[in-house]
Amino acid sequence: MTDDQITQITTGILEIKNDIERIAEKQDEMIRDMRDVKSAIYNPDSGLYARLRALEQWKQAQSKIQWGVIMAVVGLVTTTLYKMIMNS
């Protein structure tokens, strides 16, 4: 082998080494990002699932209140109509 070929092989090996190091850095960065995403989703206090659970509980409570108000209005309308019919 000539010195020129050895230099080219050495340069190629160094480029491959640098590429592998960049890939390893990007992979570490990706792992950190995935941990952050996992934490944001599964955190029991402030994660996505905790927010959805709180929203569902709020929705159920609002639904009960709404039905209570509707039934009260229906009762009042019925009572008013009954009194109007009986007083006529």
Secondary structure, DSSP 8 states (H G I E B T S, - for coil): --HHHHHHHHHHHHHHHHHHHHHHHHHHHHHHHHHHHHHHHH-TTTSHHHHHHHHHHHHHHHHHHHHHHHHHHHHHHHHHHHHHHHH-
